[in-house]
């Protein structure tokens, strides 16, 4: 058994799950802020439009994440709103090529659920909107 840095280890510790969560949330939130920022500069009033866009996107993600993290009813087999699937999405595989997760192989079923990740991402996006409101003095 080799201990070289190029060897990939299958890991299921809570620390590595948390690192996966943080990387996922930061990447998705950064993408949302970047795309919204570019769109608000091109089609809106700059930071004011960005603040509102982030609020609405964060609110929608909050709703989606809130429905997703609800426990299943044991008595009924009703469909619930969720973003879970049995396989990894394409960008998730690319995130696992980045340095914090490069040498770790966390199986999809051992990762923190996407519903939780979407919920936490909504809080970050809403937080950025709040920072624009309170500290950057972006208001009407």
C-alpha positions as CSV (number, residue, x, y, z in Angstrom):
1,X,0.0,0.0,0.0
2,X,1.4,3.3,-1.1
3,X,1.3,6.5,0.9
4,X,2.1,8.7,-2.0
5,X,0.2,12.0,-2.4
6,X,-1.2,10.9,-5.7
7,X,-3.0,8.0,-4.1
8,X,-6.7,8.6,-3.6
9,X,-8.2,7.6,-0.3
10,X,-11.9,6.8,0.3
11,X,-12.9,9.0,3.2
12,X,-16.1,9.3,5.1
13,X,-15.1,11.4,8.1
14,X,-17.3,14.3,9.2
15,X,-14.4,16.7,8.7
16,X,-14.1,15.8,5.1
17,X,-17.9,16.0,4.6
18,X,-17.8,19.5,6.1
19,X,-14.9,20.5,3.7
20,X,-17.1,19.2,0.8
21,X,-20.0,21.2,2.1
22,X,-17.9,24.4,2.4
23,X,-16.4,24.0,-1.1
24,X,-19.7,23.3,-2.7
25,X,-21.5,26.2,-1.0
26,X,-18.7,28.7,-1.7
27,X,-18.5,27.6,-5.4
28,X,-22.2,27.8,-6.0
29,X,-22.6,31.1,-4.1
30,X,-19.7,32.7,-5.9
31,X,-21.2,31.6,-9.2
32,X,-24.6,33.1,-8.3
33,X,-23.0,36.4,-7.2
34,X,-20.8,36.6,-10.3
35,X,-23.5,35.8,-12.8
36,X,-26.0,38.1,-11.0
37,X,-23.4,40.8,-10.8
38,X,-22.6,40.7,-14.5
39,X,-26.3,40.7,-15.4
40,X,-27.1,43.5,-13.0
41,X,-24.3,45.6,-14.5
42,X,-25.4,45.0,-18.1
43,X,-29.2,45.2,-17.6
44,X,-29.8,47.0,-14.4
45,X,-28.6,49.7,-12.0
46,X,-25.5,47.9,-10.8
47,X,-25.3,47.2,-7.1
48,X,-28.9,48.0,-6.4
49,X,-30.1,45.5,-9.0
50,X,-27.5,43.0,-7.7
51,X,-28.9,43.3,-4.1
52,X,-32.4,42.7,-5.2
53,X,-31.4,39.8,-7.5
54,X,-29.5,38.1,-4.7
55,X,-32.4,38.6,-2.4
56,X,-34.8,36.9,-4.8
57,X,-32.5,34.1,-5.7
58,X,-31.6,33.5,-2.1
59,X,-35.3,33.5,-1.1
60,X,-36.0,30.9,-3.9
61,X,-33.1,28.8,-2.8
62,X,-34.2,29.1,0.8
63,X,-37.7,27.8,-0.1
64,X,-36.2,24.9,-2.2
65,X,-33.8,24.0,0.5
66,X,-36.4,24.2,3.2
67,X,-38.7,21.8,1.4
68,X,-35.8,19.5,0.7
69,X,-34.6,19.2,4.3
70,X,-38.1,18.3,5.6
71,X,-38.2,14.7,6.9
72,X,-40.2,12.1,4.9
73,X,-43.6,11.2,6.3
74,X,-43.4,7.6,7.4
75,X,-47.1,7.0,6.7
76,X,-47.2,8.3,3.2
77,X,-45.1,7.7,0.1
78,X,-45.7,11.2,-1.3
79,X,-43.1,12.9,-3.5
80,X,-41.3,15.7,-1.9
81,X,-39.4,18.6,-3.5
82,X,-35.7,17.7,-3.5
83,X,-32.5,18.2,-5.5
84,X,-31.1,14.8,-4.5
85,X,-30.1,12.1,-7.0
86,X,-28.1,8.9,-7.0
87,X,-25.2,10.3,-9.0
88,X,-22.9,13.3,-8.8
89,X,-23.5,16.3,-11.0
90,X,-20.8,17.4,-13.4
91,X,-19.7,20.4,-11.5
92,X,-19.5,18.4,-8.3
93,X,-16.9,16.1,-9.9
94,X,-14.9,19.2,-11.1
95,X,-15.0,20.5,-7.5
96,X,-13.5,17.3,-6.3
97,X,-10.5,18.0,-8.6
98,X,-9.7,21.1,-6.6
99,X,-6.9,21.0,-3.9
100,X,-9.0,20.6,-0.7
101,X,-10.8,17.5,-2.1
102,X,-8.4,16.3,-4.7
103,X,-6.9,13.4,-2.7
104,X,-10.2,12.4,-1.2
105,X,-12.9,10.2,-2.7
106,X,-16.1,10.8,-0.9
107,X,-18.9,8.6,-2.3
108,X,-22.0,10.4,-3.3
109,X,-24.1,8.5,-0.7
110,X,-21.7,9.6,2.1
111,X,-21.7,13.3,1.2
112,X,-23.9,15.8,3.0
113,X,-27.2,16.0,1.1
114,X,-27.7,18.5,-1.7
115,X,-30.8,19.8,0.0
116,X,-28.7,20.9,3.0
117,X,-26.1,22.4,0.6
118,X,-28.8,24.4,-1.2
119,X,-30.2,25.6,2.1
120,X,-26.8,26.8,3.4
121,X,-26.1,28.4,0.0
122,X,-29.3,30.3,0.3
123,X,-28.2,31.7,3.6
124,X,-24.9,32.8,2.1
125,X,-26.6,34.5,-0.9
126,X,-29.0,36.2,1.4
127,X,-26.1,37.2,3.6
128,X,-24.3,38.8,0.7
129,X,-27.5,40.7,-0.1
130,X,-27.7,41.9,3.5
131,X,-24.1,43.0,3.4
132,X,-24.8,45.1,0.4
133,X,-27.7,46.7,2.2
134,X,-26.1,47.3,5.5
135,X,-22.4,47.8,4.9
136,X,-22.2,48.9,1.3
137,X,-25.1,51.3,1.8
138,X,-26.9,50.1,-1.3
139,X,-30.4,51.3,-1.0
140,X,-33.2,53.0,-2.9
